Amino acid sequence: MNKGKKPKFQLSRILLRIALIFIALLVLLPMLIVLVPTFQTVQESGQGILRLPRTLNLDNYREAWRQSKFHIALRNSVVITGSTIFINIMIGSIAAFPMAIREKNKVFKTAFYTFLVGLMLPFQVIMIPLYVLMGRTLKLTNTLTGTILVYVAMTLPITIFFFSQFIKTIPKEMEEASVIDGCGYLRMFYCIFFPLMKPITSAVIIQNMIFLWNDLLVPLIMIDKTALKPIMPRVYMFFGQYYNQWNLAFSVLILAAIPFLLLFLLLQRQFIKGLSSGAVKG
């Protein structure tokens, strides 16, 4: 019986390996589509973005950096993303705290579901009214401050949802012991609960950074000045009506991905732990 089952077991392992290799190739293909053109010359990129270059040409990265003024775009992206995430975590975590520990309270329950509406509302619905508000009323277009405020409003609902679901997994005895020790709500939050929220905080940082770092629509609406544009709108400068510089555009995308990949490698353990220990629990 064991000898009869062994060939079937080996066959299933072979099929599993083939399936895993196929899935890995599907994942690698988009990466190759982006990476290969960064080493092509202008003539080679005109013949196809998947045409293998004759040599590893690094001139595209230098030229893309120079033409896009990547150091300025990188500074703008870091300021917008970093400021948004910092404000988001400070406001979102402390707002989620009472909604989680007093989830049966009608006021906090209503507030929680009000924030959830922000997850269901497409940005395109509020795009024109938002532009009128930020441009004509508040005069905050073409400013980093206005862009940051828009991003905070857009990312706050998902931040509150993640934090509130995580706080619900913390034992109720923690709150009771804090009250007995004489802690007020702010001290209870910052001294006891917030240090325990490191995993979900890392998950929120990466979750929001994926959106903020790669977003194109908000900067196109809010910023016209070239000196204030972040990385993604700069990619558009390599596309024209009659001529597209794919090799330089993809080079900017690779340069833009490096800071995000470094951050993900630093926070990946906390990110996975945060998702598995409460971010997706209801």
Helices and strands as residue ranges (DSSP letters): H 2-35, G 36-39, H 42-46, H 59-68, H 70-101, H 106-120, H 123-132, I 133-137, H 144-167, H 172-180, H 185-188, I 189-193, H 194-196, H 198-214, H 217-222, G 226-228, H 231-235, G 236-238, H 246-274, I 275-279
